[in-house]
Amino acid sequence: AEAMVNALFIVWRECFEAVLIVGILWAYLRRQPDPRRAIRFMWGGVAAGAALSALLAYGVQAAQTELEGAALE
């Protein structure tokens, strides 16, 4: 149970950092002369990062399910 709390805290911290970085980048891009294209690319990068993260999480979960017991250790 303690390991799960530690993992959730790390995930929360990393998500908070990602939101800060996206917010800073968004604020910078909004001040540019024509920010629409750049902001679309930024959100595309955010979506791609979230999709790749979900795919990696699925792969890790599948590997963990495949390796049980002593093999997982």
Buried (B, 14 or more C-beta within 10 A) or exposed (E): EEEEEEEEEEEEEEEEEBEEEBEEBBEEBEEEEEBEEBBEEBEEEBEEEEEEEEEEEEEEEEEEEEEEEEEEE
